[in-house]
């Protein structure tokens, strides 16, 4: 995909992913990479920002002698996801109007 993805779309993608189950950071990165070309060095600052905003919480679980940090969406995160989805629909509708030539 040659189009750059906005931070809000990446944030929304992470929040949406976490509505179904909790994931650790690397797993989140891998799942998002199936849709968008994103590196771990891009994903972890996004996860930290979402946590700082109160949209995610974290907990650690032992795995093969190490801890994995899992991310969980909060109620505030669900509210933010609703806002992102609404913004996306507005942007998509406006973009479709222009790209499909219906802007007369």
VMD Tcl script that builds the backbone (N, CA, C; Angstrom):
set m [mol new atoms 312]
animate dup $m
set s [atomselect $m all]
$s set {name element resname resid chain x y z} {
  {N N UNK 1 A 0.857 -1.177 0.000}
  {CA C UNK 1 A 0.000 0.000 0.000}
  {C C UNK 1 A 0.897 1.231 0.000}
  {N N UNK 2 A 0.756 2.080 -0.987}
  {CA C UNK 2 A 1.599 3.253 -1.135}
  {C C UNK 2 A 1.061 4.463 -0.379}
  {N N UNK 3 A -0.157 4.404 0.095}
  {CA C UNK 3 A -0.761 5.527 0.804}
  {C C UNK 3 A -0.315 5.504 2.257}
  {N N UNK 4 A 0.113 6.662 2.756}
  {CA C UNK 4 A 0.506 6.736 4.160}
  {C C UNK 4 A -0.732 6.652 5.042}
  {N N UNK 5 A -0.584 5.931 6.131}
  {CA C UNK 5 A -1.689 5.720 7.057}
  {C C UNK 5 A -1.544 6.704 8.209}
  {N N UNK 6 A -2.624 7.399 8.541}
  {CA C UNK 6 A -2.565 8.379 9.616}
  {C C UNK 6 A -2.441 7.694 10.971}
  {N N UNK 7 A -1.929 8.446 11.924}
  {CA C UNK 7 A -1.804 7.939 13.290}
  {C C UNK 7 A -3.162 7.549 13.840}
  {N N UNK 8 A -4.191 8.346 13.549}
  {CA C UNK 8 A -5.523 8.038 14.062}
  {C C UNK 8 A -6.037 6.705 13.520}
  {N N UNK 9 A -5.751 6.405 12.278}
  {CA C UNK 9 A -6.181 5.125 11.707}
  {C C UNK 9 A -5.422 3.979 12.370}
  {N N UNK 10 A -4.130 4.159 12.604}
  {CA C UNK 10 A -3.363 3.122 13.309}
  {C C UNK 10 A -3.873 2.932 14.730}
  {N N UNK 11 A -4.143 4.042 15.416}
  {CA C UNK 11 A -4.684 3.947 16.773}
  {C C UNK 11 A -6.028 3.225 16.763}
  {N N UNK 12 A -6.878 3.586 15.824}
  {CA C UNK 12 A -8.179 2.931 15.716}
  {C C UNK 12 A -8.045 1.451 15.412}
  {N N UNK 13 A -7.068 1.104 14.581}
  {CA C UNK 13 A -6.843 -0.305 14.252}
  {C C UNK 13 A -6.436 -1.095 15.487}
  {N N UNK 14 A -5.564 -0.522 16.300}
  {CA C UNK 14 A -5.137 -1.192 17.537}
  {C C UNK 14 A -6.316 -1.332 18.488}
  {N N UNK 15 A -7.067 -0.261 18.683}
  {CA C UNK 15 A -8.221 -0.316 19.589}
  {C C UNK 15 A -9.236 -1.342 19.103}
  {N N UNK 16 A -9.505 -1.358 17.809}
  {CA C UNK 16 A -10.472 -2.314 17.256}
  {C C UNK 16 A -9.992 -3.749 17.455}
  {N N UNK 17 A -8.716 -3.976 17.228}
  {CA C UNK 17 A -8.143 -5.309 17.413}
  {C C UNK 17 A -8.334 -5.791 18.851}
  {N N UNK 18 A -8.169 -4.878 19.795}
  {CA C UNK 18 A -8.235 -5.249 21.210}
  {C C UNK 18 A -9.660 -5.366 21.744}
  {N N UNK 19 A -10.658 -5.091 20.931}
  {CA C UNK 19 A -12.035 -5.287 21.407}
  {C C UNK 19 A -12.380 -6.761 21.503}
  {N N UNK 20 A -11.689 -7.600 20.740}
  {CA C UNK 20 A -12.011 -9.032 20.752}
  {C C UNK 20 A -11.220 -9.800 21.797}
  {N N UNK 21 A -9.973 -9.416 22.023}
  {CA C UNK 21 A -9.167 -10.067 23.059}
  {C C UNK 21 A -7.925 -9.239 23.335}
  {N N UNK 22 A -7.259 -9.543 24.442}
  {CA C UNK 22 A -6.027 -8.859 24.806}
  {C C UNK 22 A -4.871 -9.478 24.024}
  {N N UNK 23 A -3.899 -8.646 23.656}
  {CA C UNK 23 A -2.721 -9.120 22.935}
  {C C UNK 23 A -1.475 -8.485 23.528}
  {N N UNK 24 A -0.340 -9.166 23.362}
  {CA C UNK 24 A 0.937 -8.564 23.740}
  {C C UNK 24 A 1.453 -7.767 22.539}
  {N N UNK 25 A 2.409 -6.878 22.807}
  {CA C UNK 25 A 2.841 -5.910 21.806}
  {C C UNK 25 A 3.262 -6.484 20.472}
  {N N UNK 26 A 4.100 -7.513 20.485}
  {CA C UNK 26 A 4.573 -8.087 19.226}
  {C C UNK 26 A 3.413 -8.669 18.422}
  {N N UNK 27 A 2.473 -9.316 19.100}
  {CA C UNK 27 A 1.313 -9.893 18.404}
  {C C UNK 27 A 0.458 -8.792 17.775}
  {N N UNK 28 A 0.319 -7.666 18.470}
  {CA C UNK 28 A -0.430 -6.534 17.909}
  {C C UNK 28 A 0.263 -6.058 16.630}
  {N N UNK 29 A 1.576 -5.892 16.721}
  {CA C UNK 29 A 2.334 -5.442 15.552}
  {C C UNK 29 A 2.136 -6.385 14.374}
  {N N UNK 30 A 2.262 -7.674 14.613}
  {CA C UNK 30 A 2.116 -8.665 13.542}
  {C C UNK 30 A 0.716 -8.620 12.922}
  {N N UNK 31 A -0.311 -8.472 13.745}
  {CA C UNK 31 A -1.679 -8.431 13.218}
  {C C UNK 31 A -1.897 -7.171 12.382}
  {N N UNK 32 A -1.412 -6.037 12.866}
  {CA C UNK 32 A -1.567 -4.790 12.110}
  {C C UNK 32 A -0.765 -4.862 10.810}
  {N N UNK 33 A 0.401 -5.517 10.845}
  {CA C UNK 33 A 1.230 -5.642 9.643}
  {C C UNK 33 A 0.547 -6.431 8.531}
  {N N UNK 34 A -0.466 -7.205 8.850}
  {CA C UNK 34 A -1.181 -7.923 7.791}
  {C C UNK 34 A -1.991 -6.965 6.921}
  {N N UNK 35 A -2.203 -5.754 7.424}
  {CA C UNK 35 A -2.986 -4.760 6.688}
  {C C UNK 35 A -2.139 -3.550 6.286}
  {N N UNK 36 A -1.299 -3.068 7.207}
  {CA C UNK 36 A -0.492 -1.867 6.977}
  {C C UNK 36 A 0.988 -2.188 7.149}
  {N N UNK 37 A 1.851 -1.597 6.316}
  {CA C UNK 37 A 3.295 -1.787 6.505}
  {C C UNK 37 A 3.777 -0.923 7.676}
  {N N UNK 38 A 3.964 -1.525 8.816}
  {CA C UNK 38 A 4.346 -0.798 10.021}
  {C C UNK 38 A 5.420 -1.593 10.755}
  {N N UNK 39 A 6.357 -0.882 11.361}
  {CA C UNK 39 A 7.436 -1.546 12.090}
  {C C UNK 39 A 7.142 -1.541 13.587}
  {N N UNK 40 A 7.858 -2.388 14.308}
  {CA C UNK 40 A 7.717 -2.394 15.763}
  {C C UNK 40 A 8.100 -1.037 16.333}
  {N N UNK 41 A 9.105 -0.392 15.735}
  {CA C UNK 41 A 9.552 0.904 16.251}
  {C C UNK 41 A 8.487 1.982 16.076}
  {N N UNK 42 A 7.530 1.753 15.212}
  {CA C UNK 42 A 6.385 2.657 15.073}
  {C C UNK 42 A 5.269 2.261 16.026}
  {N N UNK 43 A 5.061 0.969 16.208}
  {CA C UNK 43 A 3.931 0.486 17.002}
  {C C UNK 43 A 4.078 0.787 18.487}
  {N N UNK 44 A 5.261 0.581 19.061}
  {CA C UNK 44 A 5.385 0.726 20.506}
  {C C UNK 44 A 5.125 2.153 21.001}
  {N N UNK 45 A 5.557 3.196 20.294}
  {CA C UNK 45 A 5.155 4.546 20.723}
  {C C UNK 45 A 3.635 4.755 20.671}
  {N N UNK 46 A 2.976 4.140 19.693}
  {CA C UNK 46 A 1.514 4.233 19.613}
  {C C UNK 46 A 0.891 3.560 20.827}
  {N N UNK 47 A 1.373 2.382 21.179}
  {CA C UNK 47 A 0.843 1.677 22.355}
  {C C UNK 47 A 1.061 2.493 23.626}
  {N N UNK 48 A 2.253 3.101 23.765}
  {CA C UNK 48 A 2.519 3.932 24.956}
  {C C UNK 48 A 1.568 5.122 25.006}
  {N N UNK 49 A 1.341 5.753 23.851}
  {CA C UNK 49 A 0.447 6.917 23.810}
  {C C UNK 49 A -0.987 6.522 24.162}
  {N N UNK 50 A -1.456 5.397 23.628}
  {CA C UNK 50 A -2.811 4.932 23.934}
  {C C UNK 50 A -2.954 4.633 25.423}
  {N N UNK 51 A -1.916 4.077 26.020}
  {CA C UNK 51 A -1.954 3.806 27.461}
  {C C UNK 51 A -1.954 5.120 28.247}
  {N N UNK 52 A -1.101 6.060 27.839}
  {CA C UNK 52 A -1.026 7.354 28.521}
  {C C UNK 52 A -2.368 8.085 28.480}
  {N N UNK 53 A -3.086 7.963 27.371}
  {CA C UNK 53 A -4.401 8.603 27.235}
  {C C UNK 53 A -5.476 7.895 28.054}
  {N N UNK 54 A -5.157 6.708 28.568}
  {CA C UNK 54 A -6.141 5.946 29.339}
  {C C UNK 54 A -7.021 5.061 28.475}
  {N N UNK 55 A -6.652 4.902 27.210}
  {CA C UNK 55 A -7.455 4.101 26.284}
  {C C UNK 55 A -7.089 2.624 26.338}
  {N N UNK 56 A -5.895 2.336 26.882}
  {CA C UNK 56 A -5.446 0.963 27.094}
  {C C UNK 56 A -4.933 0.815 28.513}
  {N N UNK 57 A -5.039 -0.388 29.037}
  {CA C UNK 57 A -4.350 -0.742 30.276}
  {C C UNK 57 A -3.431 -1.909 29.941}
  {N N UNK 58 A -2.497 -2.195 30.836}
  {CA C UNK 58 A -1.555 -3.285 30.593}
  {C C UNK 58 A -1.471 -4.199 31.802}
  {N N UNK 59 A -1.049 -5.407 31.535}
  {CA C UNK 59 A -0.710 -6.359 32.593}
  {C C UNK 59 A 0.335 -7.308 32.031}
  {N N UNK 60 A 1.128 -7.882 32.921}
  {CA C UNK 60 A 2.187 -8.794 32.501}
  {C C UNK 60 A 1.813 -10.229 32.821}
  {N N UNK 61 A 2.210 -11.130 31.925}
  {CA C UNK 61 A 2.048 -12.567 32.154}
  {C C UNK 61 A 3.354 -13.259 31.806}
  {N N UNK 62 A 3.723 -14.225 32.637}
  {CA C UNK 62 A 4.951 -14.979 32.389}
  {C C UNK 62 A 4.789 -15.851 31.146}
  {N N UNK 63 A 5.873 -15.903 30.359}
  {CA C UNK 63 A 5.888 -16.752 29.168}
  {C C UNK 63 A 7.327 -17.210 28.947}
  {N N UNK 64 A 7.552 -18.489 29.074}
  {CA C UNK 64 A 8.869 -19.088 28.871}
  {C C UNK 64 A 9.960 -18.343 29.634}
  {N N UNK 65 A 9.718 -18.096 30.909}
  {CA C UNK 65 A 10.711 -17.459 31.765}
  {C C UNK 65 A 10.810 -15.950 31.639}
  {N N UNK 66 A 9.989 -15.361 30.804}
  {CA C UNK 66 A 9.989 -13.900 30.633}
  {C C UNK 66 A 8.566 -13.396 30.790}
  {N N UNK 67 A 8.452 -12.101 30.946}
  {CA C UNK 67 A 7.122 -11.501 31.011}
  {C C UNK 67 A 6.733 -10.941 29.653}
  {N N UNK 68 A 5.481 -11.134 29.315}
  {CA C UNK 68 A 4.897 -10.478 28.149}
  {C C UNK 68 A 3.937 -9.425 28.661}
  {N N UNK 69 A 4.018 -8.248 28.085}
  {CA C UNK 69 A 3.097 -7.177 28.450}
  {C C UNK 69 A 1.888 -7.239 27.525}
  {N N UNK 70 A 0.731 -7.451 28.136}
  {CA C UNK 70 A -0.525 -7.522 27.382}
  {C C UNK 70 A -1.249 -6.186 27.459}
  {N N UNK 71 A -1.939 -5.863 26.400}
  {CA C UNK 71 A -2.708 -4.624 26.305}
  {C C UNK 71 A -4.185 -4.956 26.259}
  {N N UNK 72 A -4.957 -4.141 26.983}
  {CA C UNK 72 A -6.403 -4.352 27.105}
  {C C UNK 72 A -7.086 -3.013 26.868}
  {N N UNK 73 A -8.130 -2.999 26.064}
  {CA C UNK 73 A -8.858 -1.755 25.811}
  {C C UNK 73 A -9.700 -1.408 27.041}
  {N N UNK 74 A -9.752 -0.121 27.361}
  {CA C UNK 74 A -10.554 0.358 28.487}
  {C C UNK 74 A -11.885 0.915 27.966}
  {N N UNK 75 A -12.758 1.278 28.884}
  {CA C UNK 75 A -14.017 1.917 28.474}
  {C C UNK 75 A -13.741 3.224 27.734}
  {N N UNK 76 A -12.745 3.987 28.217}
  {CA C UNK 76 A -12.367 5.219 27.509}
  {C C UNK 76 A -11.857 4.899 26.106}
  {N N UNK 77 A -11.145 3.785 25.981}
  {CA C UNK 77 A -10.656 3.353 24.677}
  {C C UNK 77 A -11.792 2.993 23.737}
  {N N UNK 78 A -12.823 2.365 24.277}
  {CA C UNK 78 A -13.997 2.031 23.452}
  {C C UNK 78 A -14.702 3.306 22.981}
  {N N UNK 79 A -14.776 4.302 23.868}
  {CA C UNK 79 A -15.364 5.589 23.475}
  {C C UNK 79 A -14.534 6.240 22.364}
  {N N UNK 80 A -13.216 6.204 22.523}
  {CA C UNK 80 A -12.337 6.778 21.500}
  {C C UNK 80 A -12.474 6.031 20.183}
  {N N UNK 81 A -12.588 4.721 20.241}
  {CA C UNK 81 A -12.771 3.927 19.021}
  {C C UNK 81 A -14.057 4.336 18.307}
  {N N UNK 82 A -15.115 4.587 19.045}
  {CA C UNK 82 A -16.362 5.065 18.428}
  {C C UNK 82 A -16.139 6.389 17.707}
  {N N UNK 83 A -15.378 7.310 18.341}
  {CA C UNK 83 A -15.087 8.604 17.708}
  {C C UNK 83 A -14.261 8.405 16.433}
  {N N UNK 84 A -13.265 7.537 16.514}
  {CA C UNK 84 A -12.426 7.281 15.335}
  {C C UNK 84 A -13.260 6.682 14.209}
  {N N UNK 85 A -14.126 5.751 14.547}
  {CA C UNK 85 A -14.993 5.147 13.517}
  {C C UNK 85 A -15.899 6.191 12.872}
  {N N UNK 86 A -16.449 7.102 13.676}
  {CA C UNK 86 A -17.291 8.173 13.125}
  {C C UNK 86 A -16.481 9.084 12.209}
  {N N UNK 87 A -15.276 9.476 12.668}
  {CA C UNK 87 A -14.406 10.316 11.843}
  {C C UNK 87 A -14.059 9.612 10.539}
  {N N UNK 88 A -13.785 8.313 10.625}
  {CA C UNK 88 A -13.443 7.535 9.432}
  {C C UNK 88 A -14.607 7.526 8.443}
  {N N UNK 89 A -15.813 7.332 8.936}
  {CA C UNK 89 A -16.975 7.304 8.041}
  {C C UNK 89 A -17.143 8.641 7.324}
  {N N UNK 90 A -16.958 9.742 8.067}
  {CA C UNK 90 A -17.070 11.066 7.446}
  {C C UNK 90 A -15.995 11.255 6.375}
  {N N UNK 91 A -14.758 10.877 6.693}
  {CA C UNK 91 A -13.661 11.007 5.739}
  {C C UNK 91 A -13.888 10.109 4.528}
  {N N UNK 92 A -14.315 8.893 4.770}
  {CA C UNK 92 A -14.557 7.931 3.685}
  {C C UNK 92 A -15.652 8.440 2.746}
  {N N UNK 93 A -16.726 8.950 3.306}
  {CA C UNK 93 A -17.823 9.473 2.493}
  {C C UNK 93 A -17.352 10.647 1.638}
  {N N UNK 94 A -16.616 11.574 2.256}
  {CA C UNK 94 A -16.124 12.734 1.518}
  {C C UNK 94 A -15.142 12.318 0.427}
  {N N UNK 95 A -14.249 11.399 0.748}
  {CA C UNK 95 A -13.262 10.932 -0.227}
  {C C UNK 95 A -13.929 10.183 -1.369}
  {N N UNK 96 A -14.876 9.326 -1.051}
  {CA C UNK 96 A -15.605 8.592 -2.092}
  {C C UNK 96 A -16.308 9.553 -3.045}
  {N N UNK 97 A -16.877 10.614 -2.505}
  {CA C UNK 97 A -17.572 11.596 -3.331}
  {C C UNK 97 A -16.624 12.195 -4.361}
  {N N UNK 98 A -15.432 12.548 -3.924}
  {CA C UNK 98 A -14.462 13.157 -4.837}
  {C C UNK 98 A -13.897 12.129 -5.812}
  {N N UNK 99 A -13.458 10.986 -5.288}
  {CA C UNK 99 A -12.807 9.985 -6.140}
  {C C UNK 99 A -13.751 9.359 -7.153}
  {N N UNK 100 A -15.016 9.293 -6.831}
  {CA C UNK 100 A -15.988 8.704 -7.750}
  {C C UNK 100 A -16.591 9.736 -8.694}
  {N N UNK 101 A -16.142 10.990 -8.573}
  {CA C UNK 101 A -16.593 12.028 -9.485}
  {C C UNK 101 A -17.995 12.534 -9.216}
  {N N UNK 102 A -18.458 12.395 -8.000}
  {CA C UNK 102 A -19.821 12.827 -7.649}
  {C C UNK 102 A -19.818 14.141 -6.878}
  {N N UNK 103 A -18.845 14.988 -7.139}
  {CA C UNK 103 A -18.711 16.214 -6.358}
  {C C UNK 103 A -19.331 17.432 -7.027}
  {N N UNK 104 A -20.257 17.215 -7.897}
  {CA C UNK 104 A -20.887 18.342 -8.608}
  {C C UNK 104 A -21.975 18.977 -7.800}
}
mol reanalyze $m
mol bondsrecalc $m
mol representation Tube
mol addrep $m
